[in-house]
């Protein structure tokens, strides 16, 4: 998914699920970042694409790479990529939503309606594209349909400021996992699916799957997007902001994962109950690892787990914290070092056309049949996929800028643009503006250099 600002990287800075043998989760790449003149602001914006690129490579590791059971440093890296890559994508998607809808005062009236319609059109396209990818039967749980729904649901929050968005993100992280647990096994899902046209058309669980029972239920992935919206409302140009984001992320990671570890050790019988619910899964690592498995039975002790795909409060807090740390580190590194930006160019290029990369990698897995390789072949395949993606991304972005699917997504939202233009006559909002100064409203997170008065 992309936004309407500009998806290419600034000049001089370079070009713009848990997996198992039968089931792998594929996160959606978030939108590309806007371009910006000048090396300082360029570094900050390239940092967002760098974070997306890292998330894409993490996605490759989950879907193609060796199983974490290989052990050692490689197994640890494969485990770290699981769940946290998709959370990072969702976090950056919230940033994108603010880029699409803009600053509250600048996005009212016709401009506001245009922004809303653009987002809704994109949501429909993402849902359709997601179900098309699911139809390839690659064994990957595609997050695109849930993404489309989340974007539409988060739209009413677009005018809130950073503190309010952060409060909403925290509240949803605390409440919605408990709501999901309470309703996911109420005996009502089958009746709803039986009468759901979306379920019949797509051959899936339909609305119930999207909201509650799927691999990426909207109820527990909405907080990531709202947290990203809060991040986009911050002034990233202010000294110390990025460092404070990193500290906040570290605190959330400790609270989520550390709190789960503590609860699993202090609550009597919790680990035994979690292990029994997962058919004997290793509950000792359930505070951070997907190795515990999926629950096949119900126990309230599962809510103490923080495994990346456990859909619990602990997992949301921990994964959000890791995502914030990664984003802050990418912003800091690219802002301070032009040499680092040049070295990171291939990863930045992947992040700048992330929707195209995401879709193409699923199609490639289907065509090449590399979804379930033995560990001996999985690592070479992962290296080949990553190298090919980076090479093609660099070539494409230098030649064409925006990716092909990013261009298509932008094209399908063109019908929304007339909503932001006056039907006839001059714009009365500009009648009283003093001459000699160009009106240039920008969202609070826009990091471009301010234009001088003419």
Secondary structure, DSSP 8 states (H G I E B T S, - for coil): ---SS--S--TTS-------SS-EEE----------SSHHHHHHHHHHHHHHHHHHHHHHHHHTS--GGG-HHHHHHHHHHTTHHHHHHHHHHHHHHHHHH--GGGSSHHHHHHHHHHHHHHHHHHHHHHHHHHTT--SEEE-HHHHHHHHHHHGGGTT--HHHHHHHHHHHHHHHHHHHHHHTTSS-HHHHHHT-HHHHHHTS-HHHIIIIISTT-HHHHHHHHHHHHHHHTS-TTSTTHHHHHHHHHHHHHIIIIIHHHHHHHHSTTHHHHHHHHTTS--GGGTTT-GGG---SS--GGGGG---TTS-SHHHHHHHHHHHHHHHHHHHHHHHH-HHHHHHTHHHHHHHHTHHHHHHHHHHHHHHHT-TT--HHHHHHHHHHHHHHHHHHHHHHHHHHSS-HHHHHHHHHTGGGGGGGS-SSS--GGGTTS-TT-------TT--S------
